[in-house]
Amino acid sequence: MAEEWEIPVNRCRFMTDGDTIDAGDRTLVAKRPPLYDNPTTRTLFNPKANVLWAVDTFATNVPTPVPETAALSPEEFRDGQFFGGRLVSPWVALLGAQKFGAVVSDFQHLNAEVIAGCHCPVLRGAQIPEAYDLLRRLPGIPPWAEFTQADLDQWMAAAESSVPPEQPRPSGT
């Protein structure tokens, strides 16, 4: 984050499972999520409101911005979960399903009624247990196919052709 914003280091905090933050009228509980893109990532659970900030865990690729997963078709929800989970945590393909499933079950025992995250619409109601079921399946899904240089070349060519001549080129040339 420090590359993008000036972060006051004295306000940063490394947390482990069970550490808490006093937020005035409530206490937030930290927990390592099942999926993450940085080893210091922690979720925050508000047991007073049963709300979970799940960070990367339920990353969901969506066709258009939507505030809640209920706006997605069942296929969009499933496919978005599978793509998003493999994209932010490609290492999930290396895991044993049984061991990962135990981690997911432990996380699910927080019994959150609302789940928000960095890369997903808000989850509520019946979509929460469904999201956990989809999450458990991730180790058995073939890994996400990584982009290649040919993909980048194609995107750059398309970007170059879409810029008016008077504007700077995406490639800097």
Accessible surface in RSA format (square Angstrom, percent):
REM  Atomic radii and reference values for relative SASA: ProtOr
REM  Chains: A
REM  Algorithm: Lee & Richards
REM  Probe-radius: 1.40
REM  Slices: 20
REM RES _ NUM      All-atoms   Total-Side   Main-Chain    Non-polar    All polar
REM                ABS   REL    ABS   REL    ABS   REL    ABS   REL    ABS   REL
RES MET A   1   152.20  78.8 106.84  70.7  45.37 108.0  76.75  65.3  75.45 100.0
RES ALA A   2    81.69  75.1  58.06  89.6  23.63  53.8  58.37  82.2  23.32  61.8
RES GLU A   3   173.21  99.4 134.47 101.7  38.74  92.2  57.24 110.7 115.97  94.7
RES GLU A   4   131.20  75.3 101.89  77.1  29.31  69.8  29.47  57.0 101.73  83.1
RES TRP A   5   158.89  63.8 151.21  73.2   7.68  18.0 130.51  69.6  28.38  46.0
RES GLU A   6   174.86 100.4 142.18 107.6  32.68  77.8  61.56 119.1 113.30  92.5
RES ILE A   7    46.44  26.4  33.52  25.0  12.92  31.1  33.52  24.1  12.92  35.1
RES PRO A   8    65.15  47.5  54.01  49.2  11.14  40.5  65.09  53.7   0.06   0.4
RES VAL A   9   122.40  80.5 113.85 103.1   8.55  20.6 113.85  98.9   8.55  23.2
RES ASN A  10   137.43  94.8  96.14  92.9  41.30  99.4  49.06 118.1  88.37  85.4
RES ARG A  11   196.02  82.3 162.02  82.6  34.00  81.0  51.56  70.5 144.46  87.6
RES CYS A  12    73.74  55.8  47.41  52.9  26.33  61.9  30.79  78.0  42.95  46.3
RES ARG A  13   143.94  60.4 111.07  56.6  32.87  78.3  50.78  69.4  93.17  56.5
RES PHE A  14   174.56  87.3 147.67  91.5  26.89  70.0 149.38  90.6  25.18  72.1
RES MET A  15    18.68   9.7  12.11   8.0   6.56  15.6   1.39   1.2  17.29  22.9
RES THR A  16    85.47  60.8  85.25  86.4   0.21   0.5  69.82  93.8  15.64  23.6
RES ASP A  17    81.82  57.3  58.29  58.0  23.52  55.6  31.12  73.2  50.70  50.6
RES GLY A  18    48.77  60.1   0.00   N/A  48.77  60.1  29.65  81.4  19.12  42.8
RES ASP A  19    49.94  35.0  44.83  44.6   5.11  12.1   8.73  20.5  41.21  41.1
RES THR A  20    61.81  44.0  52.66  53.4   9.15  21.8  21.91  29.4  39.90  60.3
RES ILE A  21    51.00  29.0  50.27  37.5   0.73   1.8  51.00  36.7   0.00   0.0
RES ASP A  22   117.60  82.4  88.79  88.4  28.82  68.1  37.64  88.6  79.97  79.8
RES ALA A  23    47.54  43.7  20.79  32.1  26.75  60.8  32.16  45.3  15.38  40.7
RES GLY A  24    70.95  87.5   0.00   N/A  70.95  87.5  41.84 114.8  29.12  65.2
RES ASP A  25    91.91  64.4  66.86  66.6  25.05  59.2  46.91 110.4  45.01  44.9
RES ARG A  26    71.10  29.9  60.96  31.1  10.14  24.1  22.36  30.6  48.73  29.5
RES THR A  27    63.44  45.1  58.17  59.0   5.27  12.6  29.19  39.2  34.25  51.8
RES LEU A  28    35.42  19.7  35.42  25.3   0.00   0.0  35.42  24.9   0.00   0.0
RES VAL A  29    40.81  26.9  40.74  36.9   0.07   0.2  40.74  35.4   0.07   0.2
RES ALA A  30     0.65   0.6   0.00   0.0   0.65   1.5   0.00   0.0   0.65   1.7
RES LYS A  31    32.65  15.9  32.65  20.0   0.00   0.0  12.18  11.0  20.47  21.8
RES ARG A  32    90.96  38.2  83.92  42.8   7.03  16.7  32.73  44.7  58.22  35.3
RES PRO A  33     1.78   1.3   0.00   0.0   1.78   6.5   0.00   0.0   1.78  11.1
RES PRO A  34     5.22   3.8   0.25   0.2   4.96  18.0   1.03   0.9   4.18  26.0
RES LEU A  35     0.16   0.1   0.16   0.1   0.00   0.0   0.16   0.1   0.00   0.0
RES TYR A  36    47.26  22.1  47.06  26.8   0.20   0.5  15.32  11.5  31.94  39.4
RES ASP A  37    91.80  64.3  56.79  56.5  35.01  82.8  23.27  54.8  68.53  68.3
RES ASN A  38    66.93  46.2  65.51  63.3   1.42   3.4  10.82  26.0  56.11  54.2
RES PRO A  39    94.07  68.6  90.59  82.6   3.48  12.7  90.59  74.8   3.48  21.6
RES THR A  40    70.42  50.1  55.58  56.3  14.84  35.4  39.22  52.7  31.20  47.2
RES THR A  41    19.44  13.8  10.99  11.1   8.44  20.1  10.90  14.6   8.54  12.9
RES ARG A  42    43.65  18.3  28.90  14.7  14.74  35.1   9.27  12.7  34.38  20.8
RES THR A  43     0.00   0.0   0.00   0.0   0.00   0.0   0.00   0.0   0.00   0.0
RES LEU A  44    47.91  26.7  45.58  32.6   2.32   5.8  45.63  32.0   2.28   6.1
RES PHE A  45    13.46   6.7  13.46   8.3   0.00   0.0  13.46   8.2   0.00   0.0
RES ASN A  46    17.45  12.0  16.97  16.4   0.48   1.2   5.38  12.9  12.07  11.7
RES PRO A  47    64.41  46.9  50.42  46.0  13.98  50.8  50.55  41.7  13.86  86.1
RES LYS A  48   134.64  65.7  97.00  59.5  37.64  89.6  82.11  73.9  52.53  56.0
RES ALA A  49    45.46  41.8  24.48  37.8  20.97  47.7  34.12  48.0  11.34  30.0
RES ASN A  50    45.10  31.1  45.10  43.6   0.00   0.0   0.04   0.1  45.05  43.5
RES VAL A  51    52.36  34.5  51.30  46.4   1.06   2.6  51.30  44.6   1.06   2.9
RES LEU A  52     0.00   0.0   0.00   0.0   0.00   0.0   0.00   0.0   0.00   0.0
RES TRP A  53   105.42  42.3 104.13  50.4   1.28   3.0  88.77  47.3  16.65  27.0
RES ALA A  54     0.00   0.0   0.00   0.0   0.00   0.0   0.00   0.0   0.00   0.0
RES VAL A  55    17.04  11.2  16.55  15.0   0.49   1.2  16.55  14.4   0.49   1.3
RES ASP A  56     3.61   2.5   3.61   3.6   0.00   0.0   0.00   0.0   3.61   3.6
RES THR A  57     2.22   1.6   0.00   0.0   2.22   5.3   0.00   0.0   2.22   3.3
RES PHE A  58     1.78   0.9   0.09   0.1   1.69   4.4   1.51   0.9   0.28   0.8
RES ALA A  59     2.58   2.4   1.67   2.6   0.91   2.1   1.67   2.3   0.91   2.4
RES THR A  60     7.84   5.6   0.12   0.1   7.72  18.4   0.76   1.0   7.08  10.7
RES ASN A  61    84.71  58.4  73.13  70.7  11.59  27.9   8.86  21.3  75.85  73.3
RES VAL A  62    41.10  27.0  23.03  20.8  18.07  43.5  23.39  20.3  17.71  48.0
RES PRO A  63    90.96  66.3  50.42  46.0  40.55 147.4  63.69  52.6  27.27 169.5
RES THR A  64    83.31  59.3  80.34  81.5   2.96   7.1  65.52  88.0  17.79  26.9
RES PRO A  65   132.73  96.7 108.40  98.8  24.33  88.4 114.24  94.3  18.50 115.0
RES VAL A  66    33.57  22.1  18.91  17.1  14.66  35.3  21.04  18.3  12.53  34.0
RES PRO A  67   110.11  80.2  95.00  86.6  15.10  54.9 106.67  88.1   3.43  21.3
RES GLU A  68    51.92  29.8  51.79  39.2   0.14   0.3  18.83  36.4  33.09  27.0
RES THR A  69     0.43   0.3   0.43   0.4   0.00   0.0   0.06   0.1   0.37   0.6
RES ALA A  70    83.02  76.3  54.62  84.3  28.40  64.6  58.46  82.3  24.56  65.1
RES ALA A  71    70.46  64.8  30.51  47.1  39.95  90.9  42.93  60.5  27.53  72.9
RES LEU A  72    14.04   7.8   2.52   1.8  11.53  29.0   3.27   2.3  10.78  29.0
RES SER A  73    42.28  35.7  32.91  43.9   9.36  21.6  36.81  78.4   5.46   7.7
RES PRO A  74    92.87  67.7  87.82  80.1   5.06  18.4  91.23  75.3   1.64  10.2
RES GLU A  75    95.66  54.9  95.60  72.3   0.06   0.2  42.50  82.2  53.16  43.4
RES GLU A  76    66.85  38.4  59.66  45.1   7.20  17.1  26.77  51.8  40.08  32.7
RES PHE A  77     0.30   0.2   0.30   0.2   0.00   0.0   0.30   0.2   0.00   0.0
RES ARG A  78    87.17  36.6  87.17  44.4   0.00   0.0  21.00  28.7  66.16  40.1
RES ASP A  79    74.04  51.9  69.16  68.8   4.88  11.5  30.44  71.6  43.60  43.5
RES GLY A  80     3.86   4.8   0.00   N/A   3.86   4.8   3.19   8.7   0.67   1.5
RES GLN A  81     8.81   4.9   6.62   4.8   2.19   5.2   3.43   7.3   5.38   4.1
RES PHE A  82    19.14   9.6  19.14  11.9   0.00   0.0  19.14  11.6   0.00   0.0
RES PHE A  83    59.14  29.6  58.95  36.5   0.18   0.5  58.95  35.7   0.18   0.5
RES GLY A  84     4.05   5.0   0.00   N/A   4.05   5.0   4.05  11.1   0.00   0.0
RES GLY A  85     1.15   1.4   0.00   N/A   1.15   1.4   1.15   3.2   0.00   0.0
RES ARG A  86    38.37  16.1  38.36  19.6   0.01   0.0   2.52   3.4  35.85  21.7
RES LEU A  87    74.04  41.2  61.36  43.9  12.69  31.9  61.36  43.1  12.69  34.1
RES VAL A  88    24.33  16.0  14.69  13.3   9.63  23.2  20.18  17.5   4.15  11.3
RES SER A  89     0.00   0.0   0.00   0.0   0.00   0.0   0.00   0.0   0.00   0.0
RES PRO A  90    77.79  56.7  67.25  61.3  10.55  38.3  69.73  57.6   8.07  50.1
RES TRP A  91    78.41  31.5  73.63  35.6   4.79  11.2  70.86  37.8   7.55  12.3
RES VAL A  92     0.68   0.4   0.68   0.6   0.00   0.0   0.68   0.6   0.00   0.0
RES ALA A  93    31.57  29.0   9.94  15.3  21.63  49.2   9.95  14.0  21.62  57.3
RES LEU A  94   153.56  85.5 118.67  84.9  34.89  87.7 124.32  87.3  29.24  78.7
RES LEU A  95    64.76  36.1  51.67  37.0  13.09  32.9  53.95  37.9  10.81  29.1
RES GLY A  96    47.23  58.2   0.00   N/A  47.23  58.2  35.63  97.8  11.60  26.0
RES ALA A  97    62.15  57.1  50.72  78.3  11.43  26.0  50.93  71.7  11.22  29.7
RES GLN A  98   166.63  93.2 150.75 110.2  15.88  37.8  62.65 133.4 103.98  78.9
RES LYS A  99   167.03  81.5 159.83  98.1   7.20  17.1 107.85  97.1  59.18  63.0
RES PHE A 100     8.35   4.2   4.38   2.7   3.97  10.3   7.72   4.7   0.63   1.8
RES GLY A 101    11.97  14.8   0.00   N/A  11.97  14.8  11.70  32.1   0.26   0.6
RES ALA A 102    65.33  60.1  50.38  77.8  14.94  34.0  58.10  81.8   7.23  19.2
RES VAL A 103    71.82  47.3  67.29  60.9   4.52  10.9  71.16  61.8   0.65   1.8
RES VAL A 104     0.00   0.0   0.00   0.0   0.00   0.0   0.00   0.0   0.00   0.0
RES SER A 105    36.57  30.9  36.03  48.1   0.53   1.2  19.61  41.8  16.95  23.8
RES ASP A 106    76.15  53.3  70.64  70.3   5.51  13.0  20.40  48.0  55.75  55.6
RES PHE A 107     1.47   0.7   1.47   0.9   0.00   0.0   1.47   0.9   0.00   0.0
RES GLN A 108    48.92  27.4  46.86  34.2   2.06   4.9  17.04  36.3  31.88  24.2
RES HIS A 109   133.61  73.0 117.84  81.9  15.77  40.3  80.02  82.5  53.59  62.4
RES LEU A 110    38.54  21.5  27.65  19.8  10.89  27.4  30.60  21.5   7.94  21.4
RES ASN A 111   107.84  74.4  95.22  92.0  12.62  30.4  33.46  80.5  74.38  71.9
RES ALA A 112    11.39  10.5   0.25   0.4  11.14  25.4   0.25   0.4  11.14  29.5
RES GLU A 113   107.84  61.9  98.87  74.8   8.96  21.3  36.77  71.1  71.07  58.0
RES VAL A 114    30.88  20.3  30.88  28.0   0.00   0.0  30.88  26.8   0.00   0.0
RES ILE A 115     0.00   0.0   0.00   0.0   0.00   0.0   0.00   0.0   0.00   0.0
RES ALA A 116    25.37  23.3  25.11  38.8   0.26   0.6  25.37  35.7   0.00   0.0
RES GLY A 117    12.00  14.8   0.00   N/A  12.00  14.8   0.18   0.5  11.82  26.5
RES CYS A 118    65.36  49.4  32.08  35.8  33.28  78.2  12.11  30.7  53.25  57.4
RES HIS A 119    82.12  44.9  68.56  47.7  13.56  34.7  58.37  60.2  23.75  27.6
RES CYS A 120    23.29  17.6   0.68   0.8  22.61  53.1   4.57  11.6  18.72  20.2
RES PRO A 121    10.03   7.3   4.13   3.8   5.90  21.4   9.57   7.9   0.46   2.9
RES VAL A 122    37.03  24.4  36.50  33.0   0.53   1.3  36.50  31.7   0.53   1.4
RES LEU A 123     0.06   0.0   0.06   0.0   0.00   0.0   0.06   0.0   0.00   0.0
RES ARG A 124   117.32  49.3 108.58  55.4   8.74  20.8  41.93  57.3  75.39  45.7
RES GLY A 125    51.79  63.9   0.00   N/A  51.79  63.9  44.30 121.6   7.49  16.8
RES ALA A 126    88.11  81.0  67.10 103.6  21.01  47.8  73.53 103.5  14.58  38.6
RES GLN A 127    31.69  17.7  31.43  23.0   0.27   0.6  18.09  38.5  13.60  10.3
RES ILE A 128    15.14   8.6  15.14  11.3   0.00   0.0  15.14  10.9   0.00   0.0
RES PRO A 129    63.38  46.2  63.07  57.5   0.30   1.1  63.32  52.3   0.06   0.4
RES GLU A 130    67.45  38.7  63.54  48.1   3.92   9.3  27.57  53.3  39.89  32.6
RES ALA A 131     0.00   0.0   0.00   0.0   0.00   0.0   0.00   0.0   0.00   0.0
RES TYR A 132     3.70   1.7   3.70   2.1   0.00   0.0   2.20   1.7   1.49   1.8
RES ASP A 133    80.64  56.5  78.26  77.9   2.39   5.6  23.74  55.9  56.91  56.8
RES LEU A 134     9.75   5.4   9.43   6.7   0.33   0.8   9.72   6.8   0.03   0.1
RES LEU A 135     4.72   2.6   2.51   1.8   2.20   5.5   4.63   3.2   0.09   0.2
RES ARG A 136    65.54  27.5  58.71  29.9   6.83  16.3  39.60  54.1  25.94  15.7
RES ARG A 137   125.66  52.8 116.66  59.5   9.00  21.4  49.16  67.2  76.50  46.4
RES LEU A 138     3.56   2.0   3.32   2.4   0.24   0.6   3.32   2.3   0.24   0.6
RES PRO A 139    15.98  11.6   1.47   1.3  14.51  52.7   1.72   1.4  14.26  88.6
RES GLY A 140    67.80  83.6   0.00   N/A  67.80  83.6  37.87 103.9  29.93  67.0
RES ILE A 141    33.54  19.1  30.64  22.8   2.90   7.0  31.06  22.4   2.48   6.7
RES PRO A 142    95.84  69.9  89.52  81.6   6.32  23.0  95.66  79.0   0.18   1.1
RES PRO A 143    91.13  66.4  76.08  69.4  15.05  54.7  77.50  64.0  13.63  84.7
RES TRP A 144    50.94  20.4  38.55  18.7  12.39  29.1  33.70  18.0  17.24  28.0
RES ALA A 145    84.85  78.0  65.78 101.5  19.07  43.4  74.89 105.5   9.96  26.4
RES GLU A 146   135.37  77.7 118.50  89.7  16.86  40.2  33.69  65.2 101.68  83.0
RES PHE A 147   118.42  59.2  94.93  58.8  23.49  61.1  95.19  57.7  23.23  66.5
RES THR A 148    80.47  57.2  69.90  70.9  10.57  25.2  73.16  98.3   7.31  11.0
RES GLN A 149   116.50  65.1 104.52  76.4  11.98  28.5  59.72 127.1  56.78  43.1
RES ALA A 150    71.34  65.6  59.28  91.5  12.06  27.4  64.11  90.3   7.22  19.1
RES ASP A 151    41.90  29.4  41.51  41.3   0.39   0.9   1.18   2.8  40.73  40.6
RES LEU A 152    82.73  46.1  82.73  59.2   0.00   0.0  82.73  58.1   0.00   0.0
RES ASP A 153    79.30  55.5  72.80  72.5   6.50  15.4  30.13  70.9  49.17  49.0
RES GLN A 154   123.24  68.9 115.49  84.4   7.76  18.5  37.71  80.3  85.54  64.9
RES TRP A 155   119.00  47.8 113.23  54.8   5.77  13.5  91.52  48.8  27.48  44.6
RES MET A 156    62.04  32.1  62.03  41.1   0.01   0.0  38.26  32.5  23.77  31.5
RES ALA A 157    63.60  58.5  51.13  78.9  12.47  28.4  58.36  82.2   5.24  13.9
RES ALA A 158    61.28  56.3  50.67  78.2  10.61  24.1  57.46  80.9   3.81  10.1
RES ALA A 159    33.65  30.9  27.04  41.7   6.61  15.0  33.11  46.6   0.54   1.4
RES GLU A 160    39.23  22.5  37.78  28.6   1.45   3.5  31.50  60.9   7.73   6.3
RES SER A 161    98.00  82.8  57.35  76.5  40.66  93.7  52.76 112.3  45.25  63.4
RES SER A 162    86.16  72.8  53.07  70.8  33.10  76.2  48.04 102.3  38.13  53.4
RES VAL A 163    28.66  18.9  19.38  17.5   9.27  22.3  20.74  18.0   7.91  21.5
RES PRO A 164    54.77  39.9  47.80  43.6   6.97  25.4  54.37  44.9   0.40   2.5
RES PRO A 165   126.99  92.6 100.60  91.7  26.38  95.9 105.09  86.8  21.90 136.1
RES GLU A 166   144.12  82.7 103.17  78.1  40.95  97.5  72.15 139.5  71.98  58.8
RES GLN A 167    92.91  52.0  87.93  64.3   4.98  11.9  17.53  37.3  75.38  57.2
RES PRO A 168   121.78  88.8 100.64  91.7  21.14  76.8 112.46  92.8   9.32  57.9
RES ARG A 169    64.36  27.0  54.98  28.0   9.38  22.3  28.84  39.4  35.52  21.5
RES PRO A 170    65.09  47.4  24.72  22.5  40.37 146.7  38.46  31.8  26.63 165.5
RES SER A 171    55.03  46.5  25.89  34.6  29.14  67.1  29.03  61.8  25.99  36.4
RES GLY A 172    70.30  86.7   0.00   N/A  70.30  86.7  35.74  98.1  34.56  77.4
RES THR A 173   128.44  91.3  87.04  88.2  41.40  98.7 106.11 142.5  22.33  33.8
END  Absolute sums over single chains surface
CHAIN  1 A    10771.6       8584.8       2186.8       6475.3       4296.3
END  Absolute sums over all chains
TOTAL         10771.6       8584.8       2186.8       6475.3       4296.3
